[in-house]
Amino acid sequence: MRKISLYIAASLDGYIAKSDGDIKWLVDFPNPEKDDFGYNHFIKEVETTLMGGVTFRQIADFEEWPYPDKENFVFTRQRGEESALVTFITSDVVDFVKELRKKKGGLIWLIGGGSINTIFMQNDLVDEIILTVVPIVLGDGIPLFAKGDLNKTMKLQKTEAFSNGMVQLTYSKQ
Ligand SMILES: NC(=O)c1ccc[n+]([C@@H]2O[C@H](COP(=O)([O-])OP(=O)(O)OC[C@H]3O[C@@H](n4cnc5c(N)ncnc54)[C@H](OP(=O)(O)O)[C@@H]3O)[C@@H](O)[C@H]2O)c1
């Protein structure tokens, strides 16, 4: 079975973006030692990315599509969407992912955002969480997981602290 890893960053109070989707607080957070927070190692292993429509539209606004060598799937309720960069999935998220992970292939990166993360957690589809905690309190925003009764316990595998105050927590499914 292919592994699904949620590699993501959140504020100290658990937000992945401000309410308007702004992630400047994350992108511009001081990083004098130019740490990559394990990203280059992680991305080499990734064969497939999964994300929600909101996250996709934000990434697609970047200057260049960052994952051209990956297989990219976007969950959306909007029918008829087409893109050369990604494949849109309008069928049931859980059924799609269960089938995908049965096929041969490498690491699957669940990019986010909060709504899609929640569906995956609810259905025990997250094998690993690599969470980089950014030492900033936003007070409001888009949560790492949307509200709801999840109650899922994870097992701590690794912690790593960076000189800029960020801490990376790696958890695996129990
Ligand atoms: N800090 C980080 O590392 C990080 C990482 C990833 C994302 N983010 C942030 O997260 C924010 C977006 O999070 P979000 O929770 O608002 O949105 P999201 O999870 O990225 O996307 C939600 C969208 O997914 C689609 N969707 C949701 N449930 C579905 C279902 N059951 N079936 C089919 N499609 C479904 C819909 O797309 P349509 O609207 O197309 O119908 C929905 O609007 C962005 O601001 C992004 O910057 C941050």
The ligand as an SDF file (V2000), in Angstrom:
LIG
                    3D

 48 52  0  0  0  0  0  0  0  0999 V2000
    0.6620   26.0770    5.5850 N   0  0  0  0  0  0  0  0  0  0  0  0
    0.7620   25.1690    4.6420 C   0  0  0  0  0  0  0  0  0  0  0  0
    1.7840   24.4440    4.5660 O   0  0  0  0  0  0  0  0  0  0  0  0
   -0.3610   24.9780    3.6640 C   0  0  0  0  0  0  0  0  0  0  0  0
   -0.4190   23.8350    2.8730 C   0  0  0  0  0  0  0  0  0  0  0  0
   -1.5120   23.6480    2.0460 C   0  0  0  0  0  0  0  0  0  0  0  0
   -2.5170   24.6120    1.9900 C   0  0  0  0  0  0  0  0  0  0  0  0
   -2.4180   25.7030    2.7560 N   0  0  0  0  0  0  0  0  0  0  0  0
   -3.4710   26.7330    2.7300 C   0  0  0  0  0  0  0  0  0  0  0  0
   -4.7290   26.1450    2.9360 O   0  0  0  0  0  0  0  0  0  0  0  0
   -5.7010   27.0220    2.4060 C   0  0  0  0  0  0  0  0  0  0  0  0
   -6.8020   26.2270    1.7670 C   0  0  0  0  0  0  0  0  0  0  0  0
   -7.3960   25.3480    2.7030 O   0  0  0  0  0  0  0  0  0  0  0  0
   -8.9680   25.0930    2.6600 P   0  0  0  0  0  0  0  0  0  0  0  0
   -9.2930   24.1850    3.7690 O   0  0  0  0  0  0  0  0  0  0  0  0
   -9.6480   26.4080    2.5770 O   0  0  0  0  0  0  0  0  0  0  0  0
   -9.1920   24.4340    1.2260 O   0  0  0  0  0  0  0  0  0  0  0  0
   -8.6320   23.0980    0.4910 P   0  0  0  0  0  0  0  0  0  0  0  0
   -8.7320   21.9600    1.4320 O   0  0  0  0  0  0  0  0  0  0  0  0
   -7.3350   23.4020   -0.1600 O   0  0  0  0  0  0  0  0  0  0  0  0
   -9.6750   22.9590   -0.6750 O   0  0  0  0  0  0  0  0  0  0  0  0
  -11.0620   22.8720   -0.4110 C   0  0  0  0  0  0  0  0  0  0  0  0
  -11.6980   22.5620   -1.7360 C   0  0  0  0  0  0  0  0  0  0  0  0
  -11.5100   21.1800   -2.0240 O   0  0  0  0  0  0  0  0  0  0  0  0
  -12.6110   20.7250   -2.7670 C   0  0  0  0  0  0  0  0  0  0  0  0
  -13.3380   19.7630   -1.9340 N   0  0  0  0  0  0  0  0  0  0  0  0
  -13.5390   19.7710   -0.6010 C   0  0  0  0  0  0  0  0  0  0  0  0
  -14.2470   18.6990   -0.2170 N   0  0  0  0  0  0  0  0  0  0  0  0
  -14.4930   17.9890   -1.3300 C   0  0  0  0  0  0  0  0  0  0  0  0
  -15.1790   16.7830   -1.5890 C   0  0  0  0  0  0  0  0  0  0  0  0
  -15.7580   16.0770   -0.6070 N   0  0  0  0  0  0  0  0  0  0  0  0
  -15.2430   16.3520   -2.8650 N   0  0  0  0  0  0  0  0  0  0  0  0
  -14.6470   17.0400   -3.8570 C   0  0  0  0  0  0  0  0  0  0  0  0
  -13.9700   18.2010   -3.6710 N   0  0  0  0  0  0  0  0  0  0  0  0
  -13.9090   18.6490   -2.4270 C   0  0  0  0  0  0  0  0  0  0  0  0
  -13.4690   21.9480   -3.0770 C   0  0  0  0  0  0  0  0  0  0  0  0
  -12.8750   22.4860   -4.2510 O   0  0  0  0  0  0  0  0  0  0  0  0
  -13.6210   23.4510   -5.2830 P   0  0  0  0  0  0  0  0  0  0  0  0
  -13.7230   24.7580   -4.5780 O   0  0  0  0  0  0  0  0  0  0  0  0
  -12.7020   23.4840   -6.4580 O   0  0  0  0  0  0  0  0  0  0  0  0
  -14.9380   22.8070   -5.5780 O   0  0  0  0  0  0  0  0  0  0  0  0
  -13.1870   22.8160   -1.8550 C   0  0  0  0  0  0  0  0  0  0  0  0
  -13.4800   24.1690   -2.0640 O   0  0  0  0  0  0  0  0  0  0  0  0
   -4.9860   27.9100    1.4030 C   0  0  0  0  0  0  0  0  0  0  0  0
   -4.9960   29.2430    1.8750 O   0  0  0  0  0  0  0  0  0  0  0  0
   -3.5610   27.3850    1.3810 C   0  0  0  0  0  0  0  0  0  0  0  0
   -2.6140   28.4050    1.2980 O   0  0  0  0  0  0  0  0  0  0  0  0
   -1.3720   25.9160    3.5920 C   0  0  0  0  0  0  0  0  0  0  0  0
  1  2  1  0
  2  3  2  0
  2  4  1  0
  4  5  1  0
  4 48  2  0
  5  6  2  0
  6  7  1  0
  7  8  2  0
  8  9  1  0
  8 48  1  0
  9 10  1  0
  9 46  1  0
 10 11  1  0
 11 12  1  0
 11 44  1  0
 12 13  1  0
 13 14  1  0
 14 15  2  0
 14 16  1  0
 14 17  1  0
 17 18  1  0
 18 19  2  0
 18 20  1  0
 18 21  1  0
 21 22  1  0
 22 23  1  0
 23 24  1  0
 23 42  1  0
 24 25  1  0
 25 26  1  0
 25 36  1  0
 26 27  1  0
 26 35  1  0
 27 28  2  0
 28 29  1  0
 29 30  1  0
 29 35  2  0
 30 31  1  0
 30 32  2  0
 32 33  1  0
 33 34  2  0
 34 35  1  0
 36 37  1  0
 36 42  1  0
 37 38  1  0
 38 39  2  0
 38 40  1  0
 38 41  1  0
 42 43  1  0
 44 45  1  0
 44 46  1  0
 46 47  1  0
M  CHG  2   8   1  16  -1
M  END
$$$$
